[in-house]
Amino acid sequence: MKMETRLVRAGLGTDPATGAVSTPIHPSATFAHPGLGRTTGFDYSRTANPTRSVLERALADLEGGAAGFAFASGMAALTTVLLLLQGGDHLVVSDDLYGGTYRVLEEVLRRHGLEASYVDTCDTGAVEAALTPRTRMLLVESPTNPLLKVADLPALAGLARSRGVWLAVDNTFLTPYFQRPLDLGAHLAIHSATKYLGGHNDLLAGCVVAGDQDLADRLAQVHNSVGAVLDPQTSWLLVRSLKTLAVRLERQARSALEVARALAEHPGVARVYYPGLPDHPGQALLARQATGFGAMVSFRLRSADRLDAFLERLGLVTFAESLGGVESLVTVPSRQTHCDIPPDVRARMGVTDDLVRLSVGLEAPDDLIEDLDQALDGGSP
């Protein structure tokens, strides 16, 4: 079946007792055993819950993996993946990355003996040069957050496999609807499901899909042991949200291209970062390894001094953290999502005070463009 069909049918037919079209919610912490040494397949909801299991099977199917795992947040998902490593291990990470990833690596896991090197993962040669005998994982965002740089995932997968290293890809920006990293050779696909998978700015969740059963078994052990699992109510809400992912992303990506083109022509904008624009250095590569360019647009103002006025004048677009919902949001990475990264590191990454990240929602693109134009022009909101 096509991806759109599989999304719509997520969870369908999972309640043969009643024939319910909507997946039932099972808010039970524990489950009765039929007898000693016998189980229904569910014992305790930290280990497995029927509603969460429906979601996890759907996620594995969509990413083409052996098993899926649902978490209480995207950071819980990412941290659980990192707990596959041990003290003394080394990993290579995208240098342009979400600030929360940098924070957990530098402020939490480094003191437990994990060491990370930050490299431009769009440069496969630089990645290879950064590998050491202790390297156990490549952690790659593609497109990156917030500069939307595109890595050659098949090339990185080949490098990782030749060196016995896991390749984990943060697929939050494109989702399995537009990009399937496991098909490109990655070992793990990671999502902040709060974003496009949830899609309505009303839930907090994360997920990981393992490409093979051995890795799935390792993840299952850590997932259960750490216990940062997704609750049944949010699992149900996420199953419901998956059903509209295709129509949401198609519309959002079309609108993002229109908005990016308009921003590129505005005299108040110095530069636009959107992989769907022909001048983006990763456009051809992303066209080969994905089926869409996504709905994230970043841009630089001509002057950071105009930032406060721009934000104050926005009337339709909301100034807030997060992304991927039906409502359009703008974020200033240097002040919000990446503020825990030291200023000199941010400057080296290109996350400067003039950079704005825009998550394009489902509003009419003409309305979004009009709002952005008047805010950039200094007109009335």
N, C-alpha and C positions, 0 to 999 in steps of 0.2 A: 504494500500500500504506500501511497505517497505520504510525505511527512504531514501535510495538512490533515489527511484522513486519520493518521495515527494519533495526532494531537487531539482531535475531536473525540476519538474513541478511548482516550485515556481513562481507565477505571471502569469502562462499560463492561457489564457482564461479570462483575466481581462479587455479586451477591446472589448466587443461585437460589438461596432459600426463599427470597422474596421477589427476585427479578428487578430490584430497584435499579433505575437508570443512573441515578446519582450515587456515588460511592458512599456507603454508610460511615458515620463517624463512631468510632469505638473508644469512648473516654474511660477506659478501664485500665487501672494500673496492673492488675493481675488477672490470671485466667485459671479456671478450675481444671484439674487433671482428671482424665477418665479413670485413671488407676495408677498404681505404683509403677514407675518406669514408663508410663504412657503420657502422651501429650497431644494436644490439638494442633501443635505447631506454634502455639503462642503460650508463653509462660509468664513473662514479665515485660511491661511495655518499654523499658529501657532497651531490652534486647531485641524485641520485635513487637510491633503493634499492627493489627490488620489494616487500618487506614494508612499508616505510614508505609506499609509493605506495598500497597497498591501504587502509591506515589513512587516508591523506589524502583519498582518493576517498570513503570512508565519511563522514568528517567534513563534507566539502563537501555531500554528499547530505543529511545530517541537518540541517545549518543552512540548506540551500537556497541555497548560494553557488556561485560560479564555480570556486573551487579552495580546497583546504585545505592547510595547512602544519603539520608536526609538529616540535616543538622539544624540546630537552633539559630544559627546565623551563618553568614558567609565566612566570617573569621573563625568560627568553630570548625567549619569544614576545612579551611586552609590549615589551621593549627593541627587538626587531626592528621592530615596528610604529612605535615612536617614531623609529627611524632612517629612516623615510620622510620625516621632517621635516629641516630643515637649520638651521644657525646663524642666529639672528635671528627664527626663527618663534616663534609664541606658541600655546599651547593652553590650553583651559579644562577643568578637571578636577573631578570630584566632591570636595567637601571632606571627606566621610566616606568614607575609602578605605583599602585595605590599606596597611600601613606600608611594605612593600617597594616599592610603586609610588611613594610619596612619596620614599623613599630614592634610587631610581634617578633620579628627576627632579631632586631638590635636590642630591644629593651627586655625581652623575655627569654627567648631561646638561646641567645648568645651566652648568657650566664650559665646555661646548662651544657655548654660545649659545642653548640652548632656554630659554624662559621660560614658567612655568606659573602660572595663576591658579586658586585653589581656591574653588569656588562651590557653594552648595546647588543641585545639579542637579535637585532636585525643584521648584524655582522657575524655570520657563522664562523668566520676565521677568528674573530675576537673571542667567541665562545670557546672554540677549541683551545685557544691559547690559555684561557682561564682555567681549564680543567686540570685537576691535580690527581695524584693517586688516591686521595681521600674524598674526591668528589663522588657523591651518590645520587645527586638529583639536579636537573635543570628545571627551574621554575620560571615559566614564561607567560607574560601577558601578551596577547596579540588579538586585536589591536591593544596598544598600551593605554594606560590611564595616567595622565590626561592627554598626551600628545599624539595618540592614535598611530603609533609606529607599528609596522607590520613585519613580523618575523617569518622566515622561510621554514614553516613547520616540518615539511618532509625532510629538508636538509638537516634540521636539528634532530629529528627523530633518527635519521640514519647515523648521525654522529653519536647520539646517546646510546643507541643499541650497539654500536661498534666498540664503545668504551664501557659497556655494562652499567650504564647510568639510567635512572628513571627520568623520563620527560613528563612533567606535569604542566598542563596548559590551563590558565585561567580563561575560560570561554564566556565570561559574563557578558561582554559587550555584544557578541554575535549570537549566542545560544546555539543549540544543535539545529535550529531551523536554518541558520545561515552557514554554520561551520561545524564540522565534526572532527575534532582533533584526533580521536582514536582511529578514524579512517585514514588519517595522514601519518600515523605511526606513533602517536603519543601513547603513554602508558596510563595517564590519568587526565580526566577533564574535571575542572573545578568551576563552580558557579556561586556567586552571591545570588541566590534565588529571590532575594528581596527585590532585585532589579527587574529585568525583562520577564523572567519566568513567572514571577508574581504579577508584575505589570500594573499594579493599581496603587502603589504607595501605601498599602494597608497590611502588609505582613513582613515578618523578619524570618529569613530562612537561608540555608546554604545546602549545597549538594556536591557530591563527588561521584563520578562513575569510573570504575576500574576496568581496564581493557581486557584483563585475563583473570582466570579463576584464582591463581596463586596470589596475585595482588589483592583481589577481592577478599580472600580469606584473611590476609594480613590486616586489611582495613576493617573488616568486621570485628576482629579481636580488639583493635584500638577503639573503634566506635563504641562498642559495648562497654569497654573498660572505662573510658573517659566519660561517657554518658551524656555528651552534649547533643542529645537527639531532638528531633522535631516532634512537637506535640500533635495529637490526633486532629484537633480542630484546624490548626494551620496546615497540616498535611492535606486535609480535605480541601481547604481553600486554595492551596497550590495546585491540586489536581484540577479543580474547576478553572483556575487561571490558565493552565496549559492549553485548554480547549480553544482559547482565542489568540494564542501566541502568533500563529501564522498571519491572521488578518491584522493584528496590531503591528507586527514588525514590518509587514509589507507597506502599510500606510505610513508608519513612522519613517521608514527609510526613504520613501518617495518625498516626504515632506522635508526630511533632513537635507536632501540634495538641493531642493529649492531654496531652503534657508541658507545653506552654505554658499550657493551661488550669489545670493543677494548680499550676504555679509562680505564676500570677496570684492564686491563692487562698491562697498561703502567707504567713503574717504576717512571715516573714523576708525577703520579696522586696518591694522598693519599686516596681518597674516591670518589665514584660515587653515585649519587642519581638519580635513575630512577625506577619508580614503576613496570616496566616490568622485572626487574632483580630478580632472586629468593631470594637474600639476602635482598631485600627491605622489611621492616617490614609491609608495607601496601599492599604488592602484592596480597595476598589472599583476603583481604577485597575489594580491588578495582576490582578484577576479579569477585566478586559477585555483585557489584553494578554498574559496567560499562561494556562496551563491548570492550574497548581498553584502552591502557595505555598512550596514547598521545605521543607527540614528543618533550617534554621538558626534557633536561638532565642537571643536575648541577653536578659539580665536584670540588674537592679541589686539588690545586697544592701541591706538597711536601713542597714547600716554597713560601711564598708570594713575596720573593725577585726576583723570576723568572717571575713574572706577566708581567712586562713591556716588557721583551724580548719575551715572548710568544705572546703577542698581536702584537708586531711589526713584528714578523715572519709569522703571518698568511697571507696566500696568497689568499685562496678561501673563507674562512669564514670571514664575515664582522664584525668589532667591532662597534656596534651601539646599541642604545636603541630599545625597542620593541621586538616583537616575533610573531610567527604564520604565517609568510609570506613564499613565495616559496623560498626566498633566506635565507640561513643559517646565523644566527646572534649570536655573543657572546656578553654578557653583564657582567660587574663586578658590582654586586648589591651594594656593599658597597660604590662604587664611583659614581654610576649612579642612578638606580631606587630606592635605599633605603638610599640615602645619607642624606635625611632630618630627618632620624631617629637618635636620639642621639647615639653616639658611644657605651655607656654602654648598651643601649637597643639592639643595633645591635649585640653586643658581646653575650648577653644573648640569643638572637634568634639564634645565629650561623651564622649570616651574617658577616663573617670576610673577611679580605683582600685577603685571598687565595682562595675565592669561586668564581667560574666562572659559569654563566648560559648560556646554549647553546640551541638555538631554531633550530632544525634540519629542513632543507628545502627539496627541491625536487632535489637537486643535487645527482649524483650517490654516494651511501654510501662509496664506495671504495675511491673515490676522497676526500670526507670529512675526512675519516680516515687518508689518506695519508697526508693531509694538517695539521691536528691536530697533528699527529705523528711528522712531521718535526718541527713544532713550539715548541712542547714539548721537542724535542731532541736538539733544538738549531741549526738546520740546516738552509740552505738557503731557503727563501720563494719561 
